[in-house]
Every structure is written in C-alpha cells, then in structure tokens.
Amino acid sequence: MFRVKTCASIVLMIKDENRKAAGRIGEQIASDFLIRRGFSIIERNFRRPWGEIDVIAQKGNLIHFVEVKTLTRDYLPNVSRENNQYRPEEQVHQWKLKKMARTAEMYMNEKELANEYQIDVIGVFLSTKTRTARCRFFEQVL
C-alpha cells in the first residue's frame, strides 16, 4: 500500500512539473507572439498574494495584462475560433479574471501609471511531436 501511494505521488509530481514546464514555454511563446505584433513586454509573472499576471505588455499608450493558457497535444489542432474541441482560453474563469483585474489595478497603483489598460487572454497550442506552436489572442476579455 505504501509503495502505491509513493508511486502515485511521484507520478503526480512529474505531471505537475510537465504542466509547469509547458506553462513556462507557453508564456515565452505568447511573449514572442506579442513582440511580433508590435507590443513591448514590460514584465512577466507579476505576483501578489491575491493574484498573478503572466505577461504585462504595452502597445502605444495601452497596457495589456495577459493571461496565458497552454495546451499540449501530439499534433496541433485546427485553432480556428469555430473549433469547439480545443479551447484552453475557456479555462480562464470569471474568478480568475476578477483576480487579474485586482492585480492589474494594484500594478498600476504601485507603478503610479495613469495609462488605460485591459485584460487579455492568449491560448497557446503546443505540438509535442512537431515542436511547433499556434496562438489565439483574445483582447479585452473583461
């Protein structure tokens, strides 16, 4: 019995590490995606006790607080918005958006910024077989 629990714990730890690694890769891909579209990355992984923001970017005078959700698959799916099968961005629930808004407001206050800002989501699809990625960008989700 003890061995089963230990093995199960190890398997869960490995899965958790793989998930975290995929998340870090997804955040880097999302940052690169934004840079290619004319954004500048201000900060990544801004954390406070009540929330975290994956990427903070700026384009023009507008600050973008971006949540990144990454999905790994053997092959990349069709990532059109009509495809109902794969939607990592749907994992950004209303409570997460509220926490992001609170954290974004705190960031703006801490940095003493008067810019307008918005909350965005990027869904990143990673192919483990071909080692390629695709992104979907949803602006002003809140």
N, C-alpha and C positions, 0 to 999 in steps of 0.2 A: 504494500500500500504506500509506504513512504517513497519508494522509487518512482511510482507512477506520478505522485504529486511533484516530485523533484523534476522529472522529465517534462511534465506539463508546464511547470514554471519556466524551465529553460526554453521550451518551445515558445511560450508567450513572450519571454524576453527577446528572443530572436525576432519574432514577428513585430514586436514593438520597435526594435532597432531598425528593422527594414522599413517600417512605416515612417519613422522619423527621418531616415536617410532619404526616402522618396520625397518627403515633405521639403527637406532642405534643397534637394535637386530641383523640385518644382518651383520653389521660391527664387532660385537663381535663374531658371528659365523664364519665369514671369518677369523678373527684373530686366533681363536681356530683351524680352519682348517689348517692354515699356520703353527702354532706351532706343530701340529701333524705330519706335513711333514718336520720338522727339521728347520724351519725358527725361527728367533728371532724377536719379534716385537720391533722396535726402537721407534716408535711414532705413534699416531693416531690423525686424524683430524688436520693436519698441514694446517694452513690457512694463506693466504696472500691476499691483496686486489684483486688480479687478478686471484686467484685460490685456490683450496683446494684439499688436498690428504687425502683419507680416512685412509689408512694404509701404513706405511713405515716399511718394513721388511728387514731382511738380512739373507742370506744363503751363507755360505762361505764368499767370498770377494765381492759378488754381492749384491747391494742394489736394492730392489724391491719397486716401487711406485705403490700402488694398488688402483684402483677404485672399489668400491663395489656397485653392483646394486641388490636390493632386490625386490622380487615379492612374494606377499602373495596370497594364494588360500586356498579353503576349504580342498582340497586334493592335495598331491604332484603329479605333472605330471611326465611322463617319461622324464627325463632330459638328454637323450642322445643328442648328437650334431646333430643327424639327425632329431630330432623332431622340426618341424618348428613352432609349436603352441606357445611355451613359450621360449622367449629369452630375459631376462632382460639385458643381456650384449649388445644387439643391441641398447640400449638406450644411450650408450656411443658414442656420435657422434664425428666427426673429430675435431670440435671446442673445445670439452671438452678435447680430447687427446692433442691438442696443448697447452691448458691452463695448463694441468697437466705437460707437458714437460717443460714449462716455470717455473712452480712452483718447479718441481724437480731440475732443474738447479739452481734455487735460493737456495733451501735447501742445495745442495751440496756445493755451494759457501759459504753460511752462516756457515756451519759446517766445512768448509775447508777440505772436503773429496775428495780424488783422486780415489776412487773406481769406477769401472764400475757400471752402473745402467740401469734399464729397467722399462718400463711401462707395468703393468699387469692389468687384469680385473677379478674379481670373481663375478659370478652370483649366488645369494643365493635364493633358493626357500623355503618359509616358509609355512607350513600347519597350518592353524588356528584351524582345527578340531583335528588333532593328536599332535599338538605342536612339530613337527619334522621339520628337515631342510635337504636340499641337496645343494651341491655346485658344480659349474663348474668353472674351473680355466683356464684362457687363458693367456699364458705368452707372453711377448714381442710383444704387440699389435701395437706398434709404432716404 
